[in-house]
Every structure is written in C-alpha cells, then in structure tokens.
Amino acid sequence: MSKPSKRAWDMLIENPNRPADEVRIATGLKVEMIEQIRSDVLKRLMDNPEF
C-alpha cells in the first residue's frame, strides 16, 4: 500500500464519513481511489466491528 493510500485508509478508519475532498487534499489521491478505499474500509468495519 502506498503512503498516500495508507494515509487515506487511516483517515477513513477514523471517520468513514469524512468527505472525499478532505481526504483528496490531504493525500493527493483521486476521488475514485478514495471511494474504493472507503468501500474497503466499510466492508472491514462491517465484517469486524471491533476493528
């Protein structure tokens, strides 16, 4: 996982509803990539609520 992707993952784990533009500004990733990471984060949280 690249450093920007890891940062986006951490930001979205902290708050899955964080606006994509906020994550984009912080990481430089495209919104499409951020939404994919958000989808993965939400799936992880649903599969393992204690995470």
C-alpha positions as CSV (number, residue, x, y, z in Angstrom):
1,M,0.0,0.0,0.0
2,S,1.4,3.4,-1.0
3,K,2.0,6.0,1.7
4,P,-1.0,8.2,0.4
5,S,-3.2,5.1,0.3
6,K,-2.2,4.2,3.8
7,R,-2.9,7.7,5.0
8,A,-6.4,7.7,3.3
9,W,-7.1,4.3,4.9
10,D,-6.2,5.7,8.3
11,M,-8.3,8.8,7.8
12,L,-11.3,6.7,6.7
13,I,-10.9,4.2,9.6
14,E,-11.0,7.2,11.9
15,N,-14.1,8.6,10.2
16,P,-15.7,6.6,7.3
17,N,-18.0,9.6,6.5
18,R,-15.1,12.0,6.0
19,P,-15.6,14.0,2.8
20,A,-13.6,12.7,-0.2
21,D,-12.4,16.2,-0.9
22,E,-10.8,16.4,2.5
23,V,-9.0,13.1,2.0
24,R,-8.0,14.2,-1.5
25,I,-6.5,17.4,-0.3
26,A,-4.6,15.5,2.5
27,T,-3.3,12.7,0.3
28,G,-3.4,13.8,-3.3
29,L,-5.3,10.7,-4.4
30,K,-8.1,10.8,-7.0
31,V,-11.7,10.7,-5.6
32,E,-12.3,7.4,-7.4
33,M,-9.4,5.8,-5.5
34,I,-10.6,7.3,-2.2
35,E,-14.1,5.9,-2.7
36,Q,-12.6,2.5,-3.4
37,I,-10.7,2.7,-0.2
38,R,-13.8,3.9,1.6
39,S,-15.7,0.8,0.3
40,D,-12.9,-1.5,1.6
41,V,-12.9,0.3,5.0
42,L,-16.7,0.0,5.4
43,K,-16.5,-3.7,4.4
44,R,-13.8,-4.3,7.0
45,L,-15.8,-2.5,9.7
46,M,-18.9,-4.5,8.9
47,D,-17.0,-7.8,8.9
48,N,-15.2,-6.9,12.1
49,P,-16.9,-4.3,14.2
50,E,-14.2,-4.4,16.9
51,F,-11.6,-3.2,14.3
